[in-house]
Amino acid sequence: MKDNTPNKFFSFITQPPESTPSRLQQFYFFSTYGYCAGGVLYTAFCIYLIQQGMLPLAGTCGGLAALFALGVVLNTRGRLKAGMLFVIFGQCVQAWASVYISGYTGFHHYLIPLMVMSLLYPGRSKMQGAALGLIVGLEFAALTHLAPRTSPAYLTYIQTAQFLRGANLYLSLFSMSMAAIYYGIASEQSRKKHEQHEEKTRTLLHNVLPEEIAEKLGSRPGIITEEFENVSILFSDIVGFTTLSRTMPPDEVVSLLNRIFSRFDDLAGRHGMEKIKTIGDAYMCTAGIPQFRADHAESAARMALDMMREFNRVAREIGQPLQLRIGINSGAVVAGVIGKTKFSYDLWGNSVNAASRMASHGMPGEIQVSSSTYDLLKEKFVMEERGPVDIKGIGLMTTFLLKDSRAG
């Protein structure tokens, strides 16, 4: 039976605890891998020194290997600061002890990568890491001066000491190189991840706001308002939807609305309309905003005709007696983004209110337009006069029913 212990261990150490903040996850990987490498290295030194008969120095290496293992355990439990402090303490003690026990064997060279690592200390203040780095740096400077001048307190073979000096110097430089490569790769990955996050944020913002407005908001946060003299606003609502929703589970209600509005969104993109919002079963979009277009009324009319056809198709598919009312009005509006949180692009003005009333006072299965919209469409579309309609909050208005576009 295959032993999966190494795989389980690797999987264990490569999964940061859930409590690890995202800003410290890179440090988690860097320190955990470093502790593992340090533990393996000092275990190898311990075995080698035991074979050479240098037991006191072997003991310091074995003790430091144990502290590296403790650092890994503390990391996996979310104790990043404690793990690093134990490792720094152990490395500093081992470096002093190695000079006292065996003279110049080069173990203090590992204080160089440790000094760099200290600057990454995951404390609340960068000054804490700088202070640790300063302490380690001062110890390295002191031991660099003392090591060649210190006589070994215990038996040390000259050839073994020379081998250790060379091995420790090159291995410490190698560890620095590997750390630099790792952080170079990690920085590149972090940069790409940041760019992907920014792109997702930009895409999300452009889905919520018109592209021009999203760019303005990104470069100049705050209130954004603009006046538009000639636009057409379209509102729609579903007749009978409230009654139907009482007989359906909530998730099915949401699914049905999503099905309908997703098709409306596709139509808005096809006709160059700007979706503004949905409120319950109502859908609002506009033409001529944020970029002026002379055919704004025609765009809204063609959108309305396609919406009606698409909605009737959905109603037949689900087998429900639902009908759509659509209202269109043309005129001047103020558009923009206001507020500090959960902002959205919206329209204000009498023209908006009139468009909303065109839908709410409309007839099921019909597209009702105001006289201002009629004047812009009468040459290219078939319409019927409905006559004066008492519009709430406005009074009597002559309205028209949009039937179809004229042939040719």
Summary of the structure (lengths in Angstrom):
residues: 408
radius of gyration: 36.6
end to end distance: 78.3
largest distance: 112.7
contacts: 1246
relative contact order: 0.07
helix: 61%
strand: 18%
